Amino acid sequence: MNVGYLIRELYYQKRRTLAAILGLSIGIALLIILNALSMAYRQAAHAPLKEIGADITVQRPGDVPKDLSGAVFPCSAVTISQAEVEKIQGLPGIRGMGKAVLLWVFDPNRAWIVLGIEQNNSVGPAILRSAVTEGRFFQEGTSEALVEAAYARQFGIKVGDLISVADRKFTVVGFVDASRASKIAVANVYMTLADAQNLALSSKQLQSVSPFKPGDVNLLFIKAEQEKITPLAASLKGILGKKATVATPDSFLKLLGSLFALSDKFTLAASLIAIIVAILIAFKTMAGNIAERAREIGVLKAVGWTNRNVVTQLLMESVVQCFLAGILGLLIALVVAFGLSFMKISIPIPWDMAPTPHFLPGGGDQIFKTLRLPIHVPWTLALFSFVLSIVIGGMTGALLGRQIAKIKPSEVLRHE
Amino acid sequence: MSKSTILAGEELSKKYGALEVVKGVSISVDAGEFVCLVGKSGCGKTTLLSLLSGLERPTKGDVVLNGKKINGSSEDELALFRRQNVGFIFQSFNLIPTLSAWENVALPLFPVKMTGEERKRRATELLTQMELGHRMDHLPSALSGGEKQRVAIARALVNRPKIIFADEPTGNLDSATGDAIMDILNRLNTKEGVAILMVTHEVELAKKAERLVRMHDGEVIS
């Protein structure tokens, strides 16, 4: 192969070179963008759960007592027994679990949404520790509580105040801005899991519709091995019943309703089409190139170039074109990805995971987790696309070999 | 076939379907000889040249070039044989438009293992001989017809061939430039001792050669 000849051919045949590079680079860019979009939607679907340090949340729907007074469970989250929790803990693929008790407390002059959490567990709502805006996080066994900052402002609650929740007194030790952290498992008052369990145990209304024993909970937050999330979801329904609400990144992905989120098959099919288009462009360009340069190839053969010499020369031209197309395609994809990263997507939070009673003001509104599309081009995808573009260039060799062997110098060099 | 015969075609025939273009032609060229093949258009001159140079395979007959029977060789063997023994000059020059004059001259040497400097040195030497030392880096599009053909002659000589096949080398040139090209070919033949087999339909031009072979309707008539 002669490098000077290769460079001159690419340089002087600008239109042919640019057409080939642009055509192929668009195919490569399309491939990268489609896959980056698909990955971005998948990553976005993790966001609502990731915010509370979990991969899966589990709750079981049930009944609400007719008399809404004192502490009750929301109809979307009733008792999960200690025995069920232990069974779940034994499932393969679970890396960690957080437990919580979510209560609606209807006191004579105020309604509270109460969440009891394991304050030292990194899985689950204790992640709110980072969202404390004033005061401190509560401590075990001290009847301490955190109040949601906006709620505290609305009702004039201050750090150090004593609040009464279902006839029990709690010292407010701090405020938490839950809106900054999560859309799931948000409440007005946060307390230790033990305190919330005690509230549930002593509530007759709650016990009348959903018997609750010491050690029981009504919300589970599970950290799992990524590849086992789907089988785990099925096992959880097996333990808690088919009606159990098991939220996973996949279930949020389905709620997104985007083509990219709906199906892996769509991305795969679109990627395949992009690859096929890129291959066709490369082959068409090369076939055109050979047809256009038949006379030149005839001269090369006449002056002593073997088929292999000619094929190597043209093949390297094709590989260099595809190499440049790979770089350009990657650059186009990076620019498009940068533009798309400003796009905002809203992930709807299912009503049964929203903690506010639907009959209270704002309780029936659809809640969304809105975030910027977390699109980026991973180096593995960039490398794959880049290598693919060069492989496509190399594949044209198969076509080249046959086509070039067919060219007879005596036929193409006959004078006009 | 004498000891000094560089090229011999024996009972050569070429058929394209039912059409027989070359009919049992026998011809030989001695080392250092300048032979002109003349005849009207379509009489089979160019086909005979293609058969003798190994660009085309005969339907019947043998070609012996520089002592080697080339009929049975593969395409790639023929290419290598041409690279080592043969130079070509075409009517329409057939220069590569994207390569400069010296690169066109060095074209047959590109697949040969040698340094770039050596290739350029040989190309420069030949272009200087052709009085084109000042046009070394020009593209073919910047050269006149006569200059293009001189570049093509330099290309035909770069592999130091035993024989040059020239197919109507003056066909695309005016008569003055054509005469100049013929002078160059004559000089190469007499001074360098390169055998030349030239195809032309211009009898006056052919008279400048050492020997004339006339063709008519696929046969050698004299």
Interface residues (C-beta under 8 A of the other chain):
Chain A: N2 G4 Y5 R8 E9 Y11 Y12 Q13 R295 E296 G298 V299 L300 K301 A302 V303 G304 W305 T306 N307 R308 N309 A405 K408 P409 S410 L413 R414 H415 E416
Chain B: T46 T47 S50 L55 E56 E75 D76 A79 L80 R82 R83 Q84 V86 F88 F90 Q91 S92 N94 I96 P97 T98 L99 E103 L107 P108 F110 P111 G116 L139 R155 N159 D167 E168 G171
